[in-house]
């Protein structure tokens, strides 16, 4: 065996212990690049173990008493969306095969297992995983804010493959998130210390809980590869403005508009005119989807941006106030102190 060959983590699920042992013993798994990190006869226990194990490959039976194999695959994709699934079943069932295709199952092995067939399947699977790693590496070296990124075939292929498993988001952070238990893939966004593609249904509340107070920015969900640059810009805006986009599409569009015009004098009437909405509707929209009024959101973004400008210590307080849309410097100082517990001058001097 190649001493430097990468080993992909594999788990095995089958309610019949003899079948499980037969699968584990049919080949030398490490010879083919796979490390057996877990075996389960209980499908529920297997699902519960996924967050900790984070397998690259899941081999699962179909007919199981607690949760059948197809249901297990659907639920597992929410937990480990990057994992590859292989069905191992005694049934040659057309309906199962159709569901397997729908769930993008990588392979379908029939019991009793044939050693030659298993060896061929594992060799092909290893090559597929290696190719995925190569694509991921290519993505990490390309600036997602560059409009030409969509002309990069490696990037578009990789992102398109991710989107086949479900929506994704772009995530930026002030610190490395590799140990936070998130399903993330490192990417590059100029000006950001750490950037990732995050897979799975990860809303703002879930992310806040996992990152434990770290400053992050998150885009809205991406469902089409052509949105890549747009979503990268959203992640930067979210980070710089210290806010999370609402899952409500209309609210998110207004948030984007307010951020893009934070230095301008904007009123709720301007918002209503821009989006052809009534004041009462805008009020309810933000109350239900952003937990703050539209003008409250704008104030929050302005103050966050002001704090970042003050950290640079190259701009006067009055210049900062003007840059973030405050006409009255006195009101800016009062508002800033109310949020940060100190005056802008004090904030700048301690940073």
VENBEL-V421500 format. One record per residue. N is the residue number from 1. RES is the residue in one letter. PHI is phi in radians with two decimals (none if undefined). OMEGA is omega in whole degrees, -180 to 180 (999 if undefined). D_CENTER is the distance of its C-alpha to the mean C-alpha in Angstrom with 2 decimals. Layout:
# VENBEL-V421500
n->N res->RES phi->PHI omega->OMEGA d_center->D_CENTER
n->N res->RES phi->PHI omega->OMEGA d_center->D_CENTER
This chain:
# VENBEL-V421500
n->1 res->X phi->none omega->177 d_center->35.21
n->2 res->X phi->-1.09 omega->-174 d_center->33.55
n->3 res->X phi->-1.16 omega->-179 d_center->33.17
n->4 res->X phi->-1.87 omega->-179 d_center->30.07
n->5 res->X phi->-1.16 omega->179 d_center->28.33
n->6 res->X phi->-1.17 omega->177 d_center->24.72
n->7 res->X phi->-1.82 omega->175 d_center->24.38
n->8 res->X phi->-1.62 omega->-176 d_center->21.48
n->9 res->X phi->-1.34 omega->-178 d_center->21.07
n->10 res->X phi->-2.23 omega->172 d_center->22.56
n->11 res->X phi->-2.18 omega->-176 d_center->23.47
n->12 res->X phi->-2.20 omega->-178 d_center->26.21
n->13 res->X phi->-2.31 omega->178 d_center->26.79
n->14 res->X phi->-2.80 omega->-176 d_center->30.22
n->15 res->X phi->-1.29 omega->177 d_center->32.44
n->16 res->X phi->-1.69 omega->-176 d_center->35.52
n->17 res->X phi->-1.08 omega->-179 d_center->35.98
n->18 res->X phi->-1.15 omega->178 d_center->38.31
n->19 res->X phi->-1.20 omega->179 d_center->35.83
n->20 res->X phi->-1.10 omega->180 d_center->33.11
n->21 res->X phi->-1.16 omega->178 d_center->35.55
n->22 res->X phi->-1.12 omega->178 d_center->36.67
n->23 res->X phi->-1.13 omega->-179 d_center->33.18
n->24 res->X phi->-1.14 omega->-174 d_center->32.62
n->25 res->X phi->-1.73 omega->-174 d_center->36.06
n->26 res->X phi->-1.23 omega->178 d_center->36.41
n->27 res->X phi->-2.50 omega->170 d_center->35.22
n->28 res->X phi->-1.44 omega->-171 d_center->34.48
n->29 res->X phi->-1.08 omega->-179 d_center->30.69
n->30 res->X phi->-1.17 omega->177 d_center->30.33
n->31 res->X phi->-1.07 omega->-179 d_center->32.65
n->32 res->X phi->-1.72 omega->174 d_center->30.08
n->33 res->X phi->1.64 omega->-178 d_center->27.15
n->34 res->X phi->-2.22 omega->179 d_center->25.82
n->35 res->X phi->-1.93 omega->179 d_center->26.00
n->36 res->X phi->-1.30 omega->-177 d_center->26.78
n->37 res->X phi->-1.84 omega->180 d_center->24.84
n->38 res->X phi->-3.12 omega->177 d_center->25.64
n->39 res->X phi->-2.41 omega->-173 d_center->27.87
n->40 res->X phi->-2.37 omega->171 d_center->28.06
n->41 res->X phi->-1.73 omega->-180 d_center->30.70
n->42 res->X phi->-2.01 omega->-176 d_center->28.92
n->43 res->X phi->-1.16 omega->178 d_center->25.82
n->44 res->X phi->-1.17 omega->177 d_center->24.86
n->45 res->X phi->-1.07 omega->179 d_center->25.12
n->46 res->X phi->-1.09 omega->178 d_center->22.99
n->47 res->X phi->-1.05 omega->-179 d_center->20.09
n->48 res->X phi->-1.14 omega->-178 d_center->20.56
n->49 res->X phi->-1.49 omega->-175 d_center->20.51
n->50 res->X phi->-1.01 omega->-178 d_center->17.23
n->51 res->X phi->-1.02 omega->-179 d_center->15.04
n->52 res->X phi->-1.44 omega->-176 d_center->17.66
n->53 res->X phi->-1.37 omega->-178 d_center->18.56
n->54 res->X phi->0.81 omega->-179 d_center->15.27
n->55 res->X phi->-1.21 omega->173 d_center->17.48
n->56 res->X phi->-1.48 omega->-177 d_center->17.07
n->57 res->X phi->-2.38 omega->177 d_center->19.65
n->58 res->X phi->-2.13 omega->175 d_center->20.96
n->59 res->X phi->-1.74 omega->-175 d_center->24.57
n->60 res->X phi->-2.40 omega->171 d_center->25.60
n->61 res->X phi->-1.27 omega->179 d_center->28.77
n->62 res->X phi->-1.72 omega->-175 d_center->28.91
n->63 res->X phi->-1.49 omega->179 d_center->31.75
n->64 res->X phi->-2.33 omega->-171 d_center->30.98
n->65 res->X phi->-1.23 omega->-175 d_center->32.42
n->66 res->X phi->-1.32 omega->177 d_center->29.61
n->67 res->X phi->-2.34 omega->180 d_center->26.67
n->68 res->X phi->-1.22 omega->-173 d_center->27.31
n->69 res->X phi->-1.03 omega->-179 d_center->25.32
n->70 res->X phi->-1.17 omega->177 d_center->23.70
n->71 res->X phi->-1.13 omega->178 d_center->22.55
n->72 res->X phi->-1.04 omega->-180 d_center->21.27
n->73 res->X phi->-1.09 omega->-180 d_center->19.21
n->74 res->X phi->-1.06 omega->-180 d_center->17.71
n->75 res->X phi->-1.25 omega->-178 d_center->16.87
n->76 res->X phi->-1.12 omega->-180 d_center->15.72
n->77 res->X phi->-1.11 omega->176 d_center->13.06
n->78 res->X phi->-1.26 omega->-176 d_center->11.36
n->79 res->X phi->-1.68 omega->-180 d_center->11.65
n->80 res->X phi->-2.24 omega->-173 d_center->11.44
n->81 res->X phi->-1.11 omega->-180 d_center->10.00
n->82 res->X phi->-1.56 omega->-178 d_center->11.06
n->83 res->X phi->-1.22 omega->176 d_center->14.50
n->84 res->X phi->-1.81 omega->-176 d_center->17.59
n->85 res->X phi->-2.06 omega->177 d_center->20.15
n->86 res->X phi->-2.21 omega->178 d_center->23.91
n->87 res->X phi->-1.53 omega->175 d_center->26.42
n->88 res->X phi->-2.17 omega->-171 d_center->29.69
n->89 res->X phi->-2.50 omega->176 d_center->32.23
n->90 res->X phi->-1.51 omega->-173 d_center->35.96
n->91 res->X phi->-1.87 omega->172 d_center->35.62
n->92 res->X phi->-1.72 omega->-171 d_center->35.96
n->93 res->X phi->-1.94 omega->-178 d_center->34.70
n->94 res->X phi->-1.08 omega->-180 d_center->33.98
n->95 res->X phi->-1.14 omega->177 d_center->31.87
n->96 res->X phi->-1.11 omega->180 d_center->29.74
n->97 res->X phi->-1.08 omega->178 d_center->29.41
n->98 res->X phi->-1.11 omega->179 d_center->28.27
n->99 res->X phi->-1.13 omega->179 d_center->25.59
n->100 res->X phi->-1.07 omega->178 d_center->24.53
n->101 res->X phi->-1.10 omega->180 d_center->24.16
n->102 res->X phi->-1.07 omega->-180 d_center->22.18
n->103 res->X phi->-1.54 omega->177 d_center->19.71
n->104 res->X phi->0.95 omega->174 d_center->19.70
n->105 res->X phi->-1.22 omega->-174 d_center->21.46
n->106 res->X phi->-1.26 omega->-178 d_center->22.35
n->107 res->X phi->-2.72 omega->-177 d_center->25.94
n->108 res->X phi->-2.42 omega->-179 d_center->28.58
n->109 res->X phi->-1.73 omega->-177 d_center->31.25
n->110 res->X phi->-1.75 omega->173 d_center->34.45
n->111 res->X phi->-1.45 omega->-5 d_center->36.48
n->112 res->X phi->-1.19 omega->-174 d_center->38.87
n->113 res->X phi->-1.21 omega->175 d_center->36.80
n->114 res->X phi->-1.75 omega->-174 d_center->38.44
n->115 res->X phi->-1.03 omega->180 d_center->37.94
n->116 res->X phi->-1.10 omega->179 d_center->38.12
n->117 res->X phi->-1.11 omega->180 d_center->35.53
n->118 res->X phi->-1.12 omega->-180 d_center->33.14
n->119 res->X phi->-1.07 omega->179 d_center->33.71
n->120 res->X phi->-1.12 omega->-180 d_center->33.08
n->121 res->X phi->-1.10 omega->-178 d_center->29.88
n->122 res->X phi->-1.19 omega->178 d_center->28.52
n->123 res->X phi->-1.10 omega->179 d_center->29.56
n->124 res->X phi->-1.17 omega->180 d_center->27.76
n->125 res->X phi->-1.13 omega->179 d_center->24.60
n->126 res->X phi->-1.09 omega->179 d_center->24.68
n->127 res->X phi->-1.08 omega->179 d_center->25.12
n->128 res->X phi->-1.09 omega->180 d_center->22.14
n->129 res->X phi->-1.18 omega->177 d_center->19.86
n->130 res->X phi->-1.10 omega->179 d_center->21.56
n->131 res->X phi->-1.12 omega->177 d_center->21.00
n->132 res->X phi->-1.11 omega->177 d_center->17.24
n->133 res->X phi->-1.12 omega->179 d_center->17.39
n->134 res->X phi->-1.10 omega->179 d_center->19.54
n->135 res->X phi->-1.07 omega->-179 d_center->17.26
n->136 res->X phi->-1.08 omega->179 d_center->14.36
n->137 res->X phi->-1.10 omega->178 d_center->17.02
n->138 res->X phi->-1.07 omega->-179 d_center->18.12
n->139 res->X phi->-1.11 omega->-174 d_center->14.83
n->140 res->X phi->-1.19 omega->-177 d_center->14.72
n->141 res->X phi->-1.77 omega->-175 d_center->18.17
n->142 res->X phi->-1.94 omega->179 d_center->17.75
n->143 res->X phi->-1.26 omega->-177 d_center->17.31
n->144 res->X phi->-1.26 omega->177 d_center->14.84
n->145 res->X phi->-1.46 omega->180 d_center->17.15
n->146 res->X phi->-1.34 omega->-178 d_center->20.01
n->147 res->X phi->-1.07 omega->180 d_center->21.10
n->148 res->X phi->-1.42 omega->-176 d_center->22.38
n->149 res->X phi->-1.05 omega->-179 d_center->19.03
n->150 res->X phi->-1.30 omega->174 d_center->19.32
n->151 res->X phi->-1.55 omega->179 d_center->22.62
n->152 res->X phi->-1.55 omega->-175 d_center->21.10
n->153 res->X phi->-1.09 omega->180 d_center->21.35
n->154 res->X phi->-1.12 omega->-179 d_center->19.32
n->155 res->X phi->-1.17 omega->-177 d_center->16.25
n->156 res->X phi->-1.13 omega->178 d_center->16.71
n->157 res->X phi->-1.14 omega->-178 d_center->17.44
n->158 res->X phi->-1.11 omega->-178 d_center->14.42
n->159 res->X phi->-1.15 omega->178 d_center->11.98
n->160 res->X phi->-1.07 omega->178 d_center->14.33
n->161 res->X phi->-1.14 omega->177 d_center->14.23
n->162 res->X phi->-1.13 omega->-178 d_center->10.49
n->163 res->X phi->-1.17 omega->177 d_center->11.16
n->164 res->X phi->-1.12 omega->-180 d_center->14.06
n->165 res->X phi->-1.57 omega->-180 d_center->12.06
n->166 res->X phi->2.43 omega->-179 d_center->10.47
n->167 res->X phi->-1.08 omega->176 d_center->8.51
n->168 res->X phi->-2.27 omega->176 d_center->5.31
n->169 res->X phi->-2.30 omega->171 d_center->4.62
n->170 res->X phi->-1.79 omega->-175 d_center->6.15
n->171 res->X phi->-2.24 omega->174 d_center->6.53
n->172 res->X phi->-2.13 omega->-175 d_center->10.13
n->173 res->X phi->-2.64 omega->176 d_center->12.19
n->174 res->X phi->-1.46 omega->-178 d_center->15.87
n->175 res->X phi->-2.49 omega->179 d_center->15.61
n->176 res->X phi->-1.14 omega->-178 d_center->14.25
n->177 res->X phi->-1.83 omega->-175 d_center->11.44
n->178 res->X phi->-1.13 omega->-179 d_center->12.23
n->179 res->X phi->-1.80 omega->-175 d_center->14.31
n->180 res->X phi->-1.63 omega->178 d_center->12.26
n->181 res->X phi->1.32 omega->179 d_center->11.42
n->182 res->X phi->-1.65 omega->175 d_center->7.62
n->183 res->X phi->-1.50 omega->-173 d_center->6.39
n->184 res->X phi->-2.18 omega->178 d_center->5.81
n->185 res->X phi->-2.22 omega->-178 d_center->8.16
n->186 res->X phi->-1.07 omega->175 d_center->10.45
n->187 res->X phi->-2.39 omega->-179 d_center->11.52
n->188 res->X phi->-2.07 omega->171 d_center->14.32
n->189 res->X phi->-2.32 omega->-175 d_center->14.86
n->190 res->X phi->-1.02 omega->-180 d_center->18.45
n->191 res->X phi->1.55 omega->-179 d_center->19.39
n->192 res->X phi->-1.86 omega->-180 d_center->16.24
n->193 res->X phi->-1.18 omega->-178 d_center->16.72
n->194 res->X phi->-2.36 omega->180 d_center->13.24
n->195 res->X phi->-2.42 omega->-176 d_center->10.39
n->196 res->X phi->-2.57 omega->159 d_center->7.27
n->197 res->X phi->-1.65 omega->179 d_center->5.12
n->198 res->X phi->-1.97 omega->-178 d_center->1.71
n->199 res->X phi->-1.83 omega->-180 d_center->3.79
n->200 res->X phi->1.59 omega->-179 d_center->6.04
n->201 res->X phi->-1.46 omega->-177 d_center->7.53
n->202 res->X phi->-1.92 omega->179 d_center->6.23
n->203 res->X phi->-1.46 omega->-174 d_center->8.92
n->204 res->X phi->-1.06 omega->-177 d_center->10.54
n->205 res->X phi->-1.15 omega->178 d_center->13.03
n->206 res->X phi->-1.11 omega->-178 d_center->10.95
n->207 res->X phi->-1.14 omega->179 d_center->9.19
n->208 res->X phi->-1.02 omega->-180 d_center->12.74
n->209 res->X phi->-1.18 omega->-176 d_center->14.21
n->210 res->X phi->-1.37 omega->-175 d_center->12.27
n->211 res->X phi->-1.59 omega->173 d_center->12.82
n->212 res->X phi->0.92 omega->172 d_center->16.43
n->213 res->X phi->1.51 omega->178 d_center->17.46
n->214 res->X phi->-1.21 omega->177 d_center->15.84
n->215 res->X phi->-1.37 omega->179 d_center->15.45
n->216 res->X phi->-2.36 omega->172 d_center->12.00
n->217 res->X phi->-2.28 omega->-176 d_center->11.10
n->218 res->X phi->-2.37 omega->177 d_center->8.36
n->219 res->X phi->-1.39 omega->168 d_center->9.07
n->220 res->X phi->-1.28 omega->-177 d_center->10.00
n->221 res->X phi->-1.15 omega->176 d_center->8.67
n->222 res->X phi->-1.77 omega->178 d_center->9.77
n->223 res->X phi->-2.09 omega->-179 d_center->12.24
n->224 res->X phi->-2.46 omega->-177 d_center->14.43
n->225 res->X phi->-1.03 omega->-179 d_center->14.39
n->226 res->X phi->-1.14 omega->-180 d_center->16.95
n->227 res->X phi->-1.56 omega->-170 d_center->14.68
n->228 res->X phi->-0.95 omega->-179 d_center->12.95
n->229 res->X phi->-1.14 omega->180 d_center->15.27
n->230 res->X phi->-1.06 omega->-179 d_center->15.22
n->231 res->X phi->-1.21 omega->176 d_center->11.52
n->232 res->X phi->-1.10 omega->178 d_center->11.96
n->233 res->X phi->-1.16 omega->177 d_center->14.97
n->234 res->X phi->-1.07 omega->180 d_center->13.38
n->235 res->X phi->-1.08 omega->178 d_center->11.07
n->236 res->X phi->-1.15 omega->178 d_center->14.42
n->237 res->X phi->-1.07 omega->179 d_center->16.32
n->238 res->X phi->-1.02 omega->179 d_center->14.19
n->239 res->X phi->-1.17 omega->-176 d_center->14.72
n->240 res->X phi->-1.16 omega->-178 d_center->18.35
n->241 res->X phi->-1.64 omega->179 d_center->19.17
n->242 res->X phi->0.97 omega->179 d_center->17.80
n->243 res->X phi->-2.49 omega->173 d_center->16.43
n->244 res->X phi->-1.95 omega->175 d_center->13.54
n->245 res->X phi->-1.14 omega->175 d_center->13.85
n->246 res->X phi->-1.23 omega->174 d_center->15.37
n->247 res->X phi->-1.29 omega->175 d_center->14.12
n->248 res->X phi->-1.41 omega->-172 d_center->17.66
n->249 res->X phi->-1.04 omega->-178 d_center->17.91
n->250 res->X phi->-1.18 omega->177 d_center->21.33
n->251 res->X phi->-1.08 omega->-179 d_center->20.56
n->252 res->X phi->-1.09 omega->178 d_center->17.59
n->253 res->X phi->-1.14 omega->178 d_center->20.07
n->254 res->X phi->-1.21 omega->176 d_center->22.61
n->255 res->X phi->-1.01 omega->-180 d_center->20.33
n->256 res->X phi->-1.10 omega->179 d_center->19.69
n->257 res->X phi->-1.09 omega->-180 d_center->23.46
n->258 res->X phi->-1.12 omega->178 d_center->24.41
n->259 res->X phi->-1.10 omega->-177 d_center->22.28
n->260 res->X phi->-1.11 omega->-177 d_center->23.75
n->261 res->X phi->-2.11 omega->-175 d_center->27.19
n->262 res->X phi->-1.11 omega->-180 d_center->27.10
n->263 res->X phi->-1.45 omega->-178 d_center->30.17
n->264 res->X phi->-1.62 omega->175 d_center->32.15
n->265 res->X phi->-1.44 omega->-176 d_center->34.24
n->266 res->X phi->-2.05 omega->176 d_center->32.33
n->267 res->X phi->-2.04 omega->178 d_center->33.53
n->268 res->X phi->-1.12 omega->176 d_center->32.26
n->269 res->X phi->-1.12 omega->178 d_center->34.90
n->270 res->X phi->-1.11 omega->178 d_center->33.19
n->271 res->X phi->-1.09 omega->-179 d_center->29.96
n->272 res->X phi->-1.06 omega->-180 d_center->32.06
n->273 res->X phi->-1.18 omega->-178 d_center->33.86
n->274 res->X phi->-1.10 omega->-173 d_center->30.81
n->275 res->X phi->-1.88 omega->178 d_center->29.13
n->276 res->X phi->0.99 omega->-179 d_center->32.43
n->277 res->X phi->-2.19 omega->175 d_center->31.79
n->278 res->X phi->-1.47 omega->179 d_center->34.13
n->279 res->X phi->-1.08 omega->-179 d_center->33.82
n->280 res->X phi->-1.16 omega->-180 d_center->33.74
n->281 res->X phi->-1.21 omega->178 d_center->30.91
n->282 res->X phi->-1.08 omega->178 d_center->28.79
n->283 res->X phi->-1.04 omega->-179 d_center->29.69
n->284 res->X phi->-1.17 omega->-179 d_center->28.65
n->285 res->X phi->-1.04 omega->-179 d_center->25.44
n->286 res->X phi->-1.32 omega->179 d_center->24.23
n->287 res->X phi->-1.08 omega->-177 d_center->25.84
n->288 res->X phi->-1.47 omega->-171 d_center->23.96
n->289 res->X phi->-2.06 omega->-178 d_center->20.51
n->290 res->X phi->-2.30 omega->178 d_center->20.36
n->291 res->X phi->1.02 omega->177 d_center->22.83
n->292 res->X phi->-2.81 omega->179 d_center->24.80
n->293 res->X phi->-1.20 omega->179 d_center->27.10
n->294 res->X phi->-1.05 omega->179 d_center->26.35
n->295 res->X phi->-1.27 omega->174 d_center->28.75
n->296 res->X phi->-1.16 omega->176 d_center->27.40
n->297 res->X phi->-1.10 omega->-180 d_center->23.93
n->298 res->X phi->-1.06 omega->179 d_center->25.69
n->299 res->X phi->-1.08 omega->180 d_center->27.61
n->300 res->X phi->-1.07 omega->-180 d_center->24.60
n->301 res->X phi->-1.14 omega->179 d_center->22.96
n->302 res->X phi->-1.08 omega->-178 d_center->26.39
n->303 res->X phi->-1.19 omega->177 d_center->27.03
n->304 res->X phi->-1.11 omega->179 d_center->23.77
n->305 res->X phi->-1.13 omega->178 d_center->24.59
n->306 res->X phi->-1.08 omega->180 d_center->28.17
n->307 res->X phi->-1.07 omega->178 d_center->27.24
n->308 res->X phi->-1.16 omega->178 d_center->25.48
n->309 res->X phi->-1.13 omega->180 d_center->28.58
n->310 res->X phi->-1.15 omega->178 d_center->30.87
n->311 res->X phi->-1.10 omega->-180 d_center->29.23
n->312 res->X phi->-1.25 omega->177 d_center->30.42
n->313 res->X phi->0.96 omega->179 d_center->33.96
n->314 res->X phi->-2.07 omega->-175 d_center->35.20
n->315 res->X phi->-2.31 omega->179 d_center->35.56
n->316 res->X phi->-1.25 omega->-180 d_center->37.97
n->317 res->X phi->-1.05 omega->-180 d_center->36.98
n->318 res->X phi->-1.14 omega->178 d_center->38.60
n->319 res->X phi->-1.19 omega->178 d_center->36.71
n->320 res->X phi->-1.12 omega->-180 d_center->33.37
n->321 res->X phi->-1.00 omega->180 d_center->34.40
n->322 res->X phi->-1.14 omega->-177 d_center->35.28
n->323 res->X phi->-1.11 omega->-178 d_center->32.12
n->324 res->X phi->-1.85 omega->170 d_center->29.94
n->325 res->X phi->1.61 omega->176 d_center->32.28
n->326 res->X phi->-1.71 omega->178 d_center->34.75
n->327 res->X phi->-1.34 omega->-175 d_center->38.36
n->328 res->X phi->-1.80 omega->-178 d_center->39.93
n->329 res->X phi->-1.12 omega->180 d_center->39.40
n->330 res->X phi->-1.08 omega->179 d_center->40.92
n->331 res->X phi->-1.17 omega->178 d_center->38.51
n->332 res->X phi->-1.06 omega->-179 d_center->35.58
n->333 res->X phi->-1.09 omega->180 d_center->36.91
n->334 res->X phi->-1.10 omega->-179 d_center->37.43
n->335 res->X phi->-1.18 omega->180 d_center->33.98
n->336 res->X phi->-1.11 omega->-179 d_center->32.33
n->337 res->X phi->-1.12 omega->179 d_center->34.45
n->338 res->X phi->-1.10 omega->-179 d_center->33.58
n->339 res->X phi->-1.48 omega->-171 d_center->29.84
n->340 res->X phi->-1.79 omega->176 d_center->30.06
n->341 res->X phi->1.35 omega->178 d_center->33.42
n->342 res->X phi->-2.74 omega->179 d_center->35.17
n->343 res->X phi->-1.30 omega->176 d_center->36.50
n->344 res->X phi->-0.97 omega->179 d_center->34.72
n->345 res->X phi->-1.10 omega->179 d_center->37.37
n->346 res->X phi->-1.13 omega->179 d_center->36.77
n->347 res->X phi->-1.07 omega->-179 d_center->33.01
n->348 res->X phi->-1.14 omega->-176 d_center->33.57
n->349 res->X phi->-1.29 omega->-179 d_center->36.18
n->350 res->X phi->-1.76 omega->-179 d_center->34.10
n->351 res->X phi->-1.89 omega->999 d_center->31.07
